[in-house]
Amino acid sequence: MRPILDMPIEVASRIKVLFADIDDTLTNEGRLPSCAYEALERLTAAGIAVAPITGRPAGWCDMIARMWPVAGVVGENGAFYFAYDETQRRMRRVFAVADQQRANDRQRLQHIQTRILREVPGSALSADQLYREADLAIDVCEDIPPLAVSDVDRIKRIFEEEGAVAKVSSIHVNGWYGSYDKLTMARRFAADILGIDIDREQEAIVFVGDSPNDAPMFGFFPHACGVANVLQFEGRMEADPTYVTAARGGHGFVEVADHILGARPRRDAA
């Protein structure tokens, strides 16, 4: 991982889409700092399409898609995307798994929830589970004392023993049934809403993240960035970002935004 300032100006000047995780990428200690929200506004005003790619639930994502300065949002680690059309005053909701299958999967996840809470002392159901459509989120440090790494790994193994996909974020272990992740739904969102083929236009896209569940995005995008707190997961991720910021969380995100926006006048001058 190289410092974000090592991203060449000619690369930064070509960025037209920015995807970003939310928790501990846009936020600091669970709060969204004004500088990070302002960076979203500045990027959007500059013509860069911005979309959060998050593990957070559908209930949160509906609000984000409506009220934040973004083109849309991918939620629950790729279970869906929401995009609000301001002209038609309509929310577009696209899910990776059909309604009936999601309902069936929730029953299977209920069994996993019971098993995890019984077998891993100190674990807890995420406070935002009520607002989820497709996955099960187990809290490992958000509203409870932080669990040991061995306990986090045990939770992930239980999901996998039950045939579910499991990903570790900075605050949760998320599990679900279905062959999707952040990258698969980001690809679909980009094609449907932005009219962009991310496989052809990787060089024009930046992803910013902070934890192991961001690994599919880190591995795919050549100019992916991690905020400084990603370093705590070094050696535990399937792929690392190319660049890393000096600051943590939302303040690190601002570093990325500033570097990209700072390159644009040079491009225009050329």
C-alpha positions in Angstrom: 0.0 0.0 0.0 1.4 3.3 -1.1 0.5 6.8 0.2 -2.4 8.4 -1.6 -0.2 11.2 -2.8 1.7 8.7 -4.9 -1.4 8.3 -7.1 -0.2 10.0 -10.3 -1.9 13.2 -11.2 -2.8 11.9 -14.7 -4.6 9.0 -13.0 -6.4 11.2 -10.5 -7.5 13.6 -13.2 -9.3 10.8 -15.1 -11.5 9.6 -12.2 -15.2 9.9 -13.0 -16.7 7.5 -10.5 -16.0 7.1 -6.8 -17.3 4.2 -4.8 -16.8 4.3 -1.0 -17.7 2.2 2.0 -19.4 4.0 4.9 -18.5 2.7 8.3 -15.0 3.7 9.3 -14.4 5.0 5.8 -16.7 8.0 5.7 -17.3 7.9 9.4 -15.1 8.3 12.5 -16.1 6.5 15.6 -19.6 6.0 14.3 -20.2 9.6 13.3 -20.2 11.2 9.9 -17.9 14.3 10.1 -19.0 17.4 8.2 -15.8 17.4 6.2 -16.6 13.9 4.7 -20.1 14.9 3.8 -18.8 18.1 2.3 -16.3 16.0 0.3 -19.3 14.0 -1.1 -20.9 17.3 -2.2 -17.7 18.6 -3.8 -17.2 15.4 -5.8 -20.7 15.4 -7.0 -20.6 19.1 -7.9 -17.5 18.4 -9.9 -19.3 15.8 -12.0 -17.9 12.7 -10.4 -20.6 10.1 -9.7 -20.4 9.0 -6.1 -22.0 5.9 -4.6 -21.6 4.3 -1.1 -21.0 0.6 -1.3 -21.9 -0.6 2.2 -22.8 -3.4 4.5 -25.5 -1.2 6.1 -29.2 -2.2 5.9 -31.9 -1.4 3.4 -33.6 1.0 5.8 -30.5 3.2 6.0 -29.8 2.9 2.3 -33.3 4.2 1.3 -32.6 7.4 3.3 -29.0 7.7 1.9 -30.2 7.3 -1.7 -32.9 10.0 -1.1 -31.0 12.5 0.9 -27.3 12.3 0.4 -25.5 13.9 -2.6 -25.0 10.5 -4.3 -26.0 8.8 -7.5 -27.3 5.8 -5.5 -26.2 3.2 -2.9 -25.3 -0.5 -2.9 -26.3 -2.0 0.5 -26.0 -5.2 2.6 -22.7 -6.1 1.0 -24.2 -6.3 -2.5 -27.8 -7.6 -1.8 -29.3 -4.6 -3.7 -28.9 -1.1 -5.0 -31.2 1.8 -4.5 -31.1 4.9 -6.7 -33.5 7.8 -6.4 -34.7 9.5 -9.6 -35.4 13.1 -8.6 -37.2 13.9 -11.9 -39.7 11.1 -11.6 -39.7 11.2 -7.8 -39.2 7.4 -7.8 -36.9 5.1 -6.0 -35.4 2.3 -8.1 -34.8 -0.8 -6.0 -32.9 -3.8 -7.6 -32.2 -6.9 -5.6 -29.7 -9.7 -6.3 -32.1 -12.4 -5.0 -35.8 -12.6 -5.6 -38.3 -11.8 -2.9 -39.4 -15.3 -2.1 -35.9 -16.6 -1.9 -34.9 -13.8 0.5 -37.8 -14.8 2.7 -36.7 -18.5 2.7 -33.1 -17.4 3.4 -34.2 -15.4 6.4 -35.5 -18.5 8.0 -32.1 -20.2 7.5 -30.3 -17.2 8.9 -32.5 -17.3 12.0 -31.0 -20.7 12.8 -27.5 -19.3 12.3 -28.3 -16.4 14.6 -29.4 -18.7 17.4 -26.2 -20.8 17.0 -23.8 -17.8 17.0 -25.4 -16.2 20.0 -25.2 -19.5 21.9 -21.7 -20.5 20.8 -19.9 -17.2 20.9 -20.3 -15.5 24.3 -20.4 -11.7 24.1 -21.6 -11.6 20.6 -24.9 -9.8 19.8 -27.3 -9.1 17.0 -26.6 -5.9 15.2 -28.8 -3.0 16.3 -29.7 -2.4 12.7 -30.9 -5.9 11.9 -34.5 -4.9 12.0 -34.0 -2.8 8.9 -32.3 -5.5 6.8 -33.7 -7.3 3.8 -31.2 -10.0 3.0 -28.4 -10.6 5.5 -27.7 -11.3 9.1 -25.4 -8.9 10.9 -23.6 -9.9 14.1 -22.2 -7.0 16.2 -18.5 -7.6 17.1 -17.7 -4.1 18.5 -20.2 -1.4 17.5 -22.5 -1.5 20.5 -20.7 -4.1 22.6 -17.2 -4.6 24.1 -14.9 -5.6 21.2 -14.7 -9.4 20.6 -11.4 -11.1 20.3 -10.1 -11.8 16.8 -10.6 -15.5 17.5 -14.2 -15.0 18.3 -14.8 -12.9 15.2 -13.2 -15.7 13.2 -15.4 -18.3 14.9 -18.5 -16.3 13.9 -17.4 -16.3 10.3 -16.7 -20.1 10.4 -20.2 -20.8 11.8 -21.8 -18.9 8.9 -19.6 -20.9 6.5 -20.3 -24.2 8.2 -24.0 -23.5 7.6 -23.4 -22.9 3.9 -23.6 -19.1 4.0 -21.3 -16.4 2.7 -19.6 -14.4 5.5 -17.6 -11.2 5.4 -15.9 -9.3 8.2 -16.3 -5.5 8.4 -14.9 -3.1 11.0 -18.0 -3.5 13.2 -19.9 -6.6 12.1 -19.7 -10.1 10.7 -22.3 -10.2 7.9 -23.7 -13.5 6.5 -26.0 -14.3 3.7 -27.1 -16.8 1.1 -26.4 -15.9 -2.6 -23.5 -15.6 -4.9 -23.1 -11.8 -4.7 -20.8 -9.3 -3.0 -20.1 -5.6 -3.1 -18.4 -5.9 -6.5 -21.1 -7.8 -8.3 -23.8 -5.3 -7.4 -21.5 -2.3 -8.0 -21.1 -3.6 -11.5 -24.8 -3.9 -12.0 -25.5 -0.4 -10.5 -22.8 1.2 -12.7 -24.3 -0.4 -15.8 -27.9 0.4 -15.0 -27.7 3.9 -13.4 -24.4 5.3 -14.6 -24.2 3.7 -18.0 -20.6 2.5 -17.3 -19.0 -0.9 -17.8 -16.6 -1.1 -14.9 -14.7 -3.9 -16.5 -13.8 -1.6 -19.4 -13.4 1.6 -17.3 -11.5 0.4 -14.2 -9.0 3.2 -14.7 -11.7 5.8 -14.3 -13.0 4.5 -11.0 -11.7 4.7 -7.4 -13.0 2.7 -4.5 -12.3 3.8 -0.9 -12.7 1.3 1.9 -11.3 0.1 5.3 -11.9 -3.6 6.1 -11.9 -7.2 4.8 -15.4 -7.1 3.3 -14.0 -4.5 0.9 -11.5 -7.0 -0.5 -13.5 -7.8 -3.7 -13.4 -4.0 -4.5 -9.7 -3.6 -3.5 -8.7 -6.5 -5.7 -10.7 -5.4 -8.7 -10.0 -1.7 -9.0 -6.3 -0.9 -9.7 -6.6 2.5 -8.0 -8.4 1.4 -4.9 -7.7 3.4 -1.7 -7.8 2.4 1.9 -8.2 4.9 4.8 -5.4 4.6 7.4 -7.4 2.2 9.7 -7.3 -0.5 6.9 -3.7 -1.2 8.1 -5.1 -3.0 11.2 -6.4 -5.7 8.8 -3.1 -6.1 6.9 -2.5 -9.8 6.3 -6.2 -10.6 7.0 -7.6 -9.5 3.7 -7.8 -11.4 0.4 -6.7 -8.2 -1.4 -5.1 -4.9 -0.3 -5.8 -1.4 -1.7 -3.1 0.1 -3.9 -3.1 3.3 -1.9 -3.6 4.3 1.7 -4.3 7.7 3.4 -2.5 9.2 6.3 -5.7 9.9 8.3 -8.3 7.4 9.5 -12.0 7.2 8.5 -13.8 10.2 7.1 -10.7 12.4 7.4 -8.8 9.9 5.2 -11.7 10.0 2.8 -11.3 13.7 2.5 -7.6 13.1 1.5 -8.7 11.0 -1.4 -11.3 13.5 -2.5 -8.9 16.4 -2.3 -6.3 14.5 -4.3 -8.8 13.7 -7.1 -10.4 17.1 -7.2 -7.0 18.8 -7.0 -6.0 17.1 -10.2 -8.9 18.3 -12.2 -7.7 21.9 -12.8 -4.4 20.6 -14.2 -6.3 18.3 -16.5 -8.5 21.2 -17.7 -5.5 23.4 -18.2 -4.0 20.8 -20.5 
